[in-house]
Amino acid sequence: MTKVRYLTEMGMGVDVHGGDYTKAACRAVADALRHSSLNFFQALKKTHDDMHITVKIGVMEPNLVDRETVAEQVPYGTVTVETGIGGMNIDAVDGGDILVIANAGILVHFND
């Protein structure tokens, strides 16, 4: 059985204070989800639970993202979270804080 991609959605999230990569990643996923309206379930004879969702997160420190917490942001389907180098860090003027920007790509597949 092969998977066919039906949707690609992107989002961006920021943690302005605290340098929390997971928080920024969760906000990026929420941003992407707010841009989506899936209207093809009836035509495909599929349900929300049939979705296979890959969430790709790009941040400067991918090992600091809690993938399970990010996966919990997606309310339907089987979710896999992948992290990689991306996003941006911006140092504070005083050097004490860090602003973290995360990018998210959400890919929705169904089995053929």
MOGI-V173299 format. One record per residue. PHI is phi as a letter, one per 20 degrees, with the letter a starting at -180 (999 if undefined). Layout:
phi->PHI
phi->PHI
This chain:
phi->999
phi->d
phi->e
phi->d
phi->e
phi->d
phi->b
phi->c
phi->c
phi->d
phi->b
phi->c
phi->c
phi->c
phi->d
phi->f
phi->c
phi->o
phi->m
phi->e
phi->f
phi->f
phi->f
phi->f
phi->f
phi->f
phi->f
phi->f
phi->f
phi->f
phi->f
phi->f
phi->f
phi->f
phi->e
phi->d
phi->c
phi->e
phi->d
phi->d
phi->f
phi->f
phi->f
phi->e
phi->l
phi->c
phi->d
phi->g
phi->f
phi->f
phi->f
phi->d
phi->d
phi->d
phi->d
phi->d
phi->d
phi->d
phi->b
phi->f
phi->c
phi->f
phi->f
phi->e
phi->e
phi->e
phi->f
phi->f
phi->f
phi->f
phi->g
phi->f
phi->f
phi->e
phi->f
phi->c
phi->m
phi->e
phi->d
phi->c
phi->d
phi->d
phi->d
phi->b
phi->f
phi->r
phi->m
phi->a
phi->d
phi->c
phi->f
phi->f
phi->g
phi->e
phi->m
phi->e
phi->c
phi->c
phi->d
phi->d
phi->d
phi->d
phi->d
phi->c
phi->c
phi->d
phi->d
phi->d
phi->c
phi->c
phi->f
phi->f
